[in-house]
Structure formats: structure tokens, C-alpha cells
Amino acid sequence: MRKRRKLAHLDLVQNLDDGPDSSGFEDVHFVHNCLPGINPSETNTVVKFCGREIKSPLMINAITGGIDEAAKINRALAAVACKLGIPMAVGSQTAALQDREVRFSYKVVREENPDGFIAANVSAGLSPEEALHAVEMINADALQLHLNIPQEMMMPEDEGELSFQGYLDNIRETVRSSPVPVIVKEVGCGIAREQAKQIISTGAAALDVGGKGGTNFIFIEGLRHNVEAAQPFLNWGLSTATSLVEVLHSAGSQVEQVDIVASGGIRNGLDTAKALALGGSVVGIAGPLVRCFYNGGEEAVEHYLLGIERQLRQVMIMLGARSVSELREKPLVILGDTAQWLQRRGIDLDRFACRDRRL
């Protein structure tokens, strides 16, 4: 059953558009700098994430595992991550915890990228012991604990998880016992500031906002079983841009101690730059890489990510930002639905629009 579900997910992701809601970045606008005063050779995209220095603020986010097809995809993705010097997370390892025969589909990542930053991945509902087995399985450098409750609710009763009690305590205990940094990750519906505060209180090293606007797993589960039942929930959640600001607001004075992964519908270098300027430490990408793999293999995946990095550097040059840290100092004006949401939530947006008051 699990193998059929994973194959179905890969088939559907290949052919589905993002959304239906957007990631919200169309409401976020950089203030143009007509005197940037830098040369392309001066830009530097190196950042630190979970204590590791990485060459570019991009991350290949969790996609798949547990089937033969997944091994091919994971090997290609790991090879690209190795070439570009960026982190990669594997798909949920629950299948491998239950069936040793499918562990190869995850282990290929470490084989292909022996020294790279690899994150293990399990549900936040699994026990700390199970989570640590997932870390050991691939000699991981970090551990993603994913939260996908709306997706679970759309699954048939014999597939989905129906009890979500104790997740926060479980996250706290896993963080306490984990030998590697723990990343708490949403899967397509965003993290609001109230839950962000709770997650930060556990000592998690990073939050992955996983906002709406990208791959919609509510829709995917609806297509697998009952589209009509899923239809009312297709717009559920917070957009990626909104969630980023909410999480940043929650981090407050702890923002230097907690990394933020911006993921959910980020498909180009301009939106990548906006996500970083809104507080993201790195940008996670998943769905488009599946489509790239099936259309052109490893080469297409690498070409796609290099294109995003090239566009990111173009934005940095136009704004006069030599580094990602300087990019985060550039003013942003937030308008539209995103502004209305955040203002209703009591968040001051002038802090973004008036960042450089020295001029």
C-alpha cells in the first residue's frame, strides 16, 4: 500500500501545477536601487545553515524514498547536491524503518554524496528512538520532523494518521536526544506564529515553513481517492510569504539562533531573493526537481538550480547586495493580500519597508 502511494505521488507531481493559491511573493516588492555600485564578481552566496557553511542558500527538500524509482531520483539529486555544495533532505523514511529491504533507496544519497549535508526525515509523530534510527540509516547531518496533518486527514482511514496528540512533547524529546540539529518542517500549509513559538521553545535548530503555493498534497490525496472531499480545503493554510513573516516575528530576539527554511512554491531567483530578505536562511525546493528529473535527468536538475542561483545573483547585483546578509538589509514593501493578512495579525510591516533609515 505504501509503495503504491509513493508511486502515485511521483506520477501526480509530474503533471500538477502549483497552487491553486499562490506563494504570496507577488505581494512582496524590493525597492529598486538605481546606484547599486557593485560588480558581479563581488557577489557571494555562501551562507551558514544548521552550523554548516554551504555554497548557496538553496536546499533540495524532501521528495521520496522507499521504492526502486525513488532510488534513481535520490541518486541524481544527491549528485547535484554534491556538485553545488547545497543541503539535501531525503523523503520520509518511515517505509525503511518498517522494511529493511527498501533502505537502499535512501542510502544511495550518502553513497553519492559522502561528505555533503544530508537531512534524515520522519514524521514528528514517530518516537525519538525511531527518529534516531533514521539518522543512523544515512549518517545524517540533520533531522527533519515533518508535520503533514491536512494531508493525513485527506487519506483513507486505513492509510492516514488519525491521532495527533503529543506532537510538541515528542518534538521536544527528539530534540533533546538527537545528536544532530532538528528541523521541524510543515508540508504545504505553513507555520503560524503561535505554533512557531511553541516549536522554537523545544530547542529545534530550524523551522521549515512549508507554506502553500507549491505542491498541494491535499489536492494530490484528493486525486488519489476523493476530489470532491478535498475540494473545500484546497486553499487551506498560510502562503509561504505570510508564514515566513509570522515565523520571523515569533523568533524575535532568538532569530540568530533559529534557522528558517523558506519552502513552498518558490520557483525562481527573484522569489528566492525575496524569501531570503524576509528572513529565510535557505530556500527549499522539491516539486520542480521531480519534473526536471523526468524531463532530463540529473543534468536538468542541475540546470534548473543553477538558473535560480544565477537569477539570485542578478537580484543581488541590482540591489547592491554583496552577500546574503546584505540582501536581508534591503527594504521590501509588502502589499496586497499578504499585507492585509499580516496587518490583521498585528505585525508591523514598516520594519521591512524602512530598513535603511540612514539615507
C-alpha positions in Angstrom: 0.0 0.0 0.0 2.7 2.5 1.0 4.7 1.7 -2.2 1.6 2.3 -4.4 1.1 5.6 -2.6 4.7 6.8 -3.2 4.5 5.9 -6.9 1.2 7.7 -7.2 2.7 10.8 -5.6 5.5 10.9 -8.1 3.2 10.4 -11.0 0.9 13.2 -9.9 3.6 15.7 -9.0 4.9 15.3 -12.6 1.7 16.6 -14.0 0.2 19.0 -11.5 0.6 22.7 -11.4 1.3 24.6 -8.2 -1.4 26.0 -6.1 -4.3 26.8 -6.6 -3.3 29.6 -4.2 0.0 31.5 -4.8 3.0 31.5 -2.5 2.4 35.3 -1.9 5.6 36.6 -3.2 3.8 38.6 -5.9 2.8 40.9 -3.0 6.5 41.4 -1.9 8.5 44.1 -3.7 12.1 45.2 -3.5 12.8 48.9 -3.6 14.8 49.4 -6.7 18.4 50.7 -6.3 19.5 52.7 -9.4 23.0 53.1 -7.9 24.0 49.6 -6.7 27.7 50.3 -7.0 29.0 46.7 -7.2 30.4 44.3 -9.8 29.1 40.7 -10.4 32.4 39.3 -9.1 31.7 40.8 -5.7 28.6 38.8 -5.0 28.9 35.9 -2.6 26.1 33.4 -1.9 27.7 31.4 0.9 25.6 31.1 4.0 25.5 29.1 7.2 22.8 26.6 7.9 22.4 24.4 11.0 26.0 25.2 11.8 27.4 24.3 8.4 28.7 26.6 5.7 27.1 26.0 2.3 27.9 27.4 -1.1 24.4 28.7 -2.0 21.2 29.3 0.0 19.3 26.5 -1.8 18.2 23.2 -0.4 16.9 20.1 -2.2 13.9 19.4 0.0 12.3 16.1 1.0 10.8 14.3 -2.0 10.7 10.5 -2.0 12.1 7.1 -0.9 11.0 3.5 -0.2 10.7 2.3 -3.8 13.0 1.4 -6.7 12.0 4.6 -8.6 12.9 6.7 -5.6 16.5 5.3 -5.6 17.1 6.6 -9.1 15.7 10.1 -8.2 17.6 10.3 -4.9 20.9 9.3 -6.5 20.5 12.0 -9.2 19.5 14.7 -6.6 22.4 13.7 -4.3 24.9 14.0 -7.2 23.6 17.6 -7.9 23.7 18.5 -4.2 27.3 17.3 -4.2 28.3 19.4 -7.2 26.6 22.5 -6.0 27.5 22.2 -2.3 24.0 22.5 -1.0 21.9 20.5 1.5 19.5 17.8 0.7 16.8 16.1 2.6 15.5 12.6 1.8 11.8 11.7 1.7 10.0 10.2 4.7 12.0 7.2 6.0 9.0 5.5 7.7 9.0 2.9 5.0 12.6 2.0 5.6 12.0 1.8 9.4 9.3 -0.8 8.8 11.0 -2.7 5.9 14.8 -3.0 5.8 14.7 -4.1 2.1 13.9 -0.5 1.0 16.6 1.2 2.9 18.9 1.2 -0.2 16.6 3.9 -1.8 17.7 6.3 1.0 21.3 5.1 1.5 22.2 5.9 -2.2 22.1 9.6 -1.1 25.1 9.1 1.2 26.8 6.9 -1.3 26.6 9.6 -3.9 27.4 12.5 -1.6 29.6 11.1 1.2 30.7 14.5 2.7 27.6 16.6 1.9 24.9 17.9 4.2 22.1 15.3 4.3 19.0 15.5 6.4 17.0 12.5 7.5 13.2 12.8 7.5 10.4 11.2 9.6 7.0 12.2 10.9 7.0 14.4 14.0 4.7 11.7 15.5 7.4 9.0 15.5 9.2 8.2 18.7 12.7 9.7 19.3 14.1 6.2 19.0 12.7 5.7 15.6 13.8 9.2 14.5 17.4 8.4 15.6 17.3 5.2 13.6 16.5 7.3 10.6 19.5 9.5 11.3 21.8 6.5 11.7 20.5 4.9 8.5 22.0 7.6 6.3 24.6 9.1 8.6 22.6 12.3 8.5 23.8 15.7 9.4 20.3 16.9 10.4 16.9 15.5 11.1 13.6 16.8 9.6 10.5 16.1 11.6 7.6 16.7 9.2 4.1 17.9 10.0 1.6 17.0 7.3 -1.7 16.8 9.2 -4.0 18.2 6.4 -2.6 15.6 4.0 -3.1 12.8 6.6 -6.7 13.9 7.0 -7.4 13.5 3.3 -6.1 9.9 3.2 -8.4 6.9 3.7 -8.7 5.8 7.3 -6.6 2.7 6.6 -3.7 4.9 5.4 -3.7 8.2 7.3 -2.7 9.0 10.9 -5.8 9.9 12.9 -4.2 11.0 16.2 -2.0 14.0 16.6 -1.8 14.3 20.4 1.6 14.8 22.0 3.5 16.0 18.9 5.0 19.0 20.7 6.3 16.9 23.6 7.6 14.4 21.1 9.5 17.1 19.2 11.0 18.4 22.4 12.1 14.9 23.4 13.6 14.2 20.0 15.5 17.5 20.0 16.8 16.6 23.5 18.1 13.2 22.4 19.2 13.9 18.8 22.9 14.1 18.1 22.2 16.3 15.1 20.2 19.6 14.6 16.5 19.1 14.3 14.4 20.9 11.6 10.7 21.0 12.1 9.0 21.1 8.7 5.5 21.8 7.5 4.3 20.2 4.3 2.4 22.7 2.3 0.2 24.6 4.8 2.7 27.0 6.5 3.6 27.6 10.2 1.7 30.4 12.0 3.4 32.5 14.7 1.6 30.7 17.6 2.9 27.3 16.7 6.3 28.8 15.7 6.8 30.0 19.2 5.9 26.5 20.6 8.3 24.8 18.2 11.1 27.3 18.9 10.6 26.6 22.6 11.6 22.9 22.0 15.1 24.0 21.0 14.7 23.0 17.4 17.6 24.3 15.3 15.4 25.3 12.3 11.8 25.7 11.1 10.8 24.9 7.5 7.7 27.0 6.9 6.4 24.8 4.0 3.8 27.3 3.0 1.0 26.9 0.5 1.6 27.9 -3.1 3.7 25.0 -4.2 2.9 21.2 -4.4 -0.6 20.8 -2.9 -0.8 17.4 -1.1 -4.4 18.0 -0.1 -5.2 18.0 -3.8 -2.9 15.1 -4.5 -4.6 12.9 -1.9 -8.0 14.1 -3.3 -7.0 12.9 -6.8 -5.9 9.6 -5.4 -9.2 9.0 -3.6 -11.9 11.7 -3.5 -11.6 15.0 -5.2 -14.9 16.3 -4.0 -14.0 15.7 -0.4 -10.7 17.6 -0.8 -12.2 20.5 -2.8 -13.2 22.7 0.1 -9.7 22.5 1.6 -7.6 23.3 -1.5 -6.8 26.9 -0.2 -6.1 25.8 3.4 -3.1 27.2 5.1 -0.7 30.2 5.1 1.1 31.3 2.0 4.9 30.9 2.1 5.5 34.7 2.2 3.0 35.1 5.0 4.4 32.2 7.0 7.9 33.5 6.7 7.0 36.8 8.3 4.9 35.1 11.0 7.8 32.8 11.9 10.3 35.6 11.8 8.1 37.6 14.1 7.8 34.7 16.5 11.6 34.2 16.6 12.1 37.7 17.9 15.4 38.0 19.7 16.1 34.3 19.0 16.3 34.9 15.3 20.1 34.4 15.3 19.8 31.1 17.0 17.0 29.6 14.8 17.4 29.0 11.1 14.3 29.4 8.8 13.9 27.3 5.7 11.6 29.1 3.1 9.8 26.5 1.1 6.5 26.3 -0.8 6.2 27.5 -4.4 9.5 29.2 -4.8 10.3 28.8 -8.4 12.8 31.5 -9.5 15.7 33.6 -8.3 13.7 36.7 -7.6 11.3 34.9 -5.2 14.4 33.2 -3.7 15.8 36.7 -3.0 12.5 37.8 -1.5 12.3 34.8 0.7 15.9 35.4 2.0 15.2 39.1 2.5 12.1 38.1 4.6 14.2 36.1 6.9 14.8 32.8 5.2 18.2 31.2 5.9 17.9 28.9 2.9 15.2 28.2 0.3 13.9 24.6 -0.1 12.8 23.3 -3.5 11.2 19.9 -4.2 8.3 19.5 -6.8 10.1 21.2 -9.8 13.1 18.9 -9.3 10.9 15.8 -9.8 9.6 17.3 -13.1 13.2 18.2 -14.1 14.4 14.6 -13.4 11.7 13.0 -15.6 12.3 15.5 -18.4 16.1 15.5 -18.4 17.6 13.6 -15.5 20.4 14.8 -13.4 21.6 17.4 -15.9 18.1 19.1 -16.0 18.0 19.2 -12.2 21.4 20.9 -12.1 20.5 23.3 -14.8 17.3 24.3 -13.0 19.0 25.1 -9.7 21.9 26.9 -11.4 19.4 29.1 -13.1 17.8 30.0 -9.8 21.2 30.8 -8.4 22.1 32.9 -11.4 18.8 34.9 -11.0 19.5 35.4 -7.3 22.9 36.9 -8.1 21.3 39.2 -10.6 18.9 40.5 -7.9 21.8 40.9 -5.5 23.7 43.0 -8.1 20.7 45.2 -8.9 20.1 45.9 -5.2 23.8 46.4 -4.4 24.0 43.4 -2.0 27.4 41.7 -1.9 26.2 38.9 0.4 23.0 37.3 1.5 23.4 39.1 4.9 23.4 42.4 3.0 20.4 41.2 1.0 18.5 40.9 4.2 19.1 44.6 4.9 17.4 45.8 1.7 14.0 47.4 2.1 10.9 45.5 1.0 7.3 46.8 0.5 4.6 44.2 1.2 1.2 44.9 -0.4 -2.0 43.1 -1.3 -3.5 40.1 0.4 -0.2 39.4 2.2 -0.1 42.8 3.7 -3.7 42.7 4.8 -3.3 39.3 6.4 -0.1 40.3 8.3 -1.6 43.7 9.4 -4.7 41.9 10.7 -2.3 39.7 12.7 -0.8 42.8 14.3 2.6 42.6 12.5 4.3 45.9 11.7 5.3 45.9 8.0 7.2 49.2 8.2 10.1 47.3 9.6 10.6 45.8 6.2 9.9 48.9 4.1 12.1 51.3 6.1 15.1 49.1 6.8 17.7 51.6 5.8 16.9 54.9 7.6 20.4 56.2 7.2 19.7 57.6 3.8 
